[in-house]
Amino acid sequence: MGYSYIAYIDESGDDGLGRFREAGAVGGQSHWLIISACVFRHSLDLQAVRWRDEMLGGRARKKGLHFADLQHGQKIFASQCLARKNLRVINVLSNKTTIAERTYRNKNQLYFYLTRYLIERISWLCRDYRRLVTEGDGRAKIVFSRRGGMSYPDFKDYLLRLQADSSVQIHWPVIDIDGIEALDHSTRAGLQLADAAASAFAAAVEPDRFGNAECRYAEILKPVVYCRGANYFSYGVKTVPRFEDMQLSSDQARFAALFQ
């Protein structure tokens, strides 16, 4: 039997912990790193092309969908389209300004740590929806948007180490470690959907060049964000650290209130 689900993963922001970007200045590192997944039935994978084209107003683009390149009105429309699809979105948001500079010394260490939370929630989602998704063998095919300097064999080894740790809460029967792939953003529409999700949630917390954040895109996507009951923060919106343990701007506080 084949896979039951497919999970596409992309990120917004960087994992640098040095000089953070300042309002009105050029350069600097992002304040936040957001890693997001779009998860849906594996049998719907080909439909993701139509979903992507709909988000672009029905017109395919040679380079596909890059949410950050859209104008505000186009981002609203793209978010509205995505929010009507038969999928779920999971987001892990790290406020890097709360992390001591030398906490993560090894390359990709922060990315691995945050992606662990994402894989954990993908596994819970697939387990939770198995009673509804009866096709396939219950596993999720995981596809990353390829990022420079990232060793995916090292990430698989990291997951294997986690698998041997009984305290880790990943539901392992759902996760096919050997089958994890990394592909270029342009090659899969599903990766472009994950790009839209990551960028939408990044806009809600990452200050723009004027120091403002925009939570409307994330608000529009709320219907497809993974939750149990009314609990979003333990599932589809995982923040590191918790919102309660960080200082938020008024824009960020409005975003946090959307999912309380």
N, C-alpha and C positions, 0 to 999 in steps of 0.2 A: 504494500500500500504506500501511497505517496504522503506528502505533508498535508496537514490540515490547515495550517496558517502560514502566512509569510509576514515577516517583520522587517521593515526597512528602517535604517538608522542613519541619522545625520546630526550635525551639531552646528551651533552658532556661537561665535566667540573663540577665544584661544585659551590655552592652559598656562600662559605666562603669569608669573607672580611678582613681577618687578615694578616697572613704572607704569601706573595705570593712566589711561586716557583722561584728559581734563577737558571740560566744556570749553569750546572755542579754540582748542589747540589741535595741531596736526600730529598724528602718530600716537604712540602709547598702546598699552594692552587693554583688552576689554575688562570691565569690572566683573562680568559674569561669564560662565561657561554653561551653555545649555545643550544637553544631549537628548534627542527626541526620537521616538519610534512611531511609525504608522503601522498598525497591525490589522490584517484582514484575512479573509478566507483565501487560501492558496488558489482556489478555483477562480477567483476574481482578479488574478494578477494581470491578465491581458486587458481587463476593463480599466485598469489604472491609466492606460494611455488616453482613453476617452475622458476620464476624470481630469487628468492633467490639462488636456486641450480645452475642456469646458472652463477650467479655472483661468485659462488664458483668453477667454472670450470666444472660444470655438476655433481659434487659429493656432495651429501648431507652429512652434518656433524652432529654427534650426538648432539652437543651443538649449532648447527646452525651457523649463520654468526655474527662474532664480527669484525667489520671493523678494529679496532685498533690492532687486533692480526695478520692481514695480512702483508705480505711483500710489499714493494713499488710496484713491478710489479703486484702483485695480487690486490692491491688497484686501480691501473690504470685500470686493466681489469674489476674489479667490478664496478667502476665508469662508464666505457664505456657501460657496460651492462645496468646499471640503466638508463643511459641517453637515451637509445633507447626505454624505456617503456612508455606506455600510462598512465602517471601520472604527477603530479606536486609536486614540492618541495618548502616548505616555511621555512625560517630560521629567527630566532630572535637571534641576537648576542650582548651580553652585555660585554663591556670592564669594568671589575670590578675594575680595578686600578683607574678609574675616579670617583669612588663612595666613599664618606666619610665613614669611618669605622662604624659609629653608625647610618647610614641612615636607614638601615633595621634592626630593633631590634628583630622582631618576627620571629619565625621559619617559613621557607618557604615563607616569605614575598616577597623576590626578585623573587623567582620562580613564585609565583602567578602573580606578576606584569608583568613579561616578557611573561608569558603564555597568559595573557590577549591580548597582541599584536598578538600572534600567533592565538588565537581563532578568533580574529577580521579578520585576513587575510584569514583564512580558510573560514569564512562566506562570505567574498567578492568573493573568488574564486568560491565557490559553486553557489553563485548568478550569477556570470558572465557566468558560463558554463551551466547554466540551459537550455538554448536554444538548446544546443547540447546533454545534458544528459537528455533525456525525460523519462527514466524509473524511477520508485520510486516516492516518495512524495516531493522530493527536499531537504530533510534533510541529514545531515552527521552523521554517527555513529563515535564517537570519542573514540579511544582506546589509553591509555597511557601505556608506559612501566613502570611497577611498580618500584618505587624508595623508598628506605628505609626512614622511618621517615616522609613520606608524607601522609597526611590525605585527601583522595579524597572526603569524605563527606564535609570536610571544604572547599575544592576547589569548590564543587557544590554550597555551600552556598555563596561563594565569587561571583560566576557568577550570582546568584540570586540577590545579592546586586547590581551588575553592571547593571542587567536588569532593575532595578528601576531607574537608572540614565540616564536621557535623553541625556546627553552629550556623552555617550559611543557610539561608531560607529559600534558595532557588529550588523550584520544583523540577528536578533534573530530568524526569521522563519526557518533558516537553522540549528540552534543549538538545539540539544536535550539534555538538561542538565541532565535530569533523566537517560538517556541512557548511560552516560559516564562510561567507565570501565577502570580498571587498571589491566593488566595481566603481567605475567612473560615474559621476553624477549624471552625465548626459546619456548613459546607456540604458537606464531604467526609469520609467515614469514614477514608479513607487519611491525611488530615492528623491525625486523632485517633490513628491508629496511630503516626505519627511523633512526636506529642506524648508517647505512652507510652514510646517508645524514648529520646527525649531526657531525659525526666524520670527514667527508670530509671537511666541512666548518670550523670545529675547527682547522684542520690542517693548514688552510690558515691564521689563526690569532694567534693561541696559540703557543708561542715559545716552541720548543722541548728542550731536555736536552743540546743541543749545542747552543741554542738561535736562531734557525732558524725556519721559517714557510714555508709550502709547499702549494701553491695555485693551483697546477695542477689538483687535484681531483675536486675541486670546479669549475674550468674552464671547465672541461669535462662535469660537470652536468648542465652547463648554459642553454642548450636547454630545460631542464625540470623545470627550476626555474620560478615560477609565476611572471609574469610582465604584465603591460598594456602598449602597444606600446613598447617604449624603456625604460620605467621606471621600474627598478628593486628595487631601494632602498625604495620605498614606499610600496612595495608589497612582493616580495619573499626574499628580503635581507634587513631586518629591523635591523638597528644598534642602540644601546643605549650606549652613545650618538651618534650623527651623526659623521661620519668619519672626517668631517671638524672641529669638536670640540675636537679632540684627537690627540696626537702625535703618528705617525705610523712609524714602522720600514720600511725599503725598501721593505721587503717581504710583509708586510701588505699593503703597498701602491700599490704594483702590483696587489694584490687581489682587492682592492677598485677600481682600474682603469678598471678591467674586467667588472664591472657592471655599470659603469658610462654611 
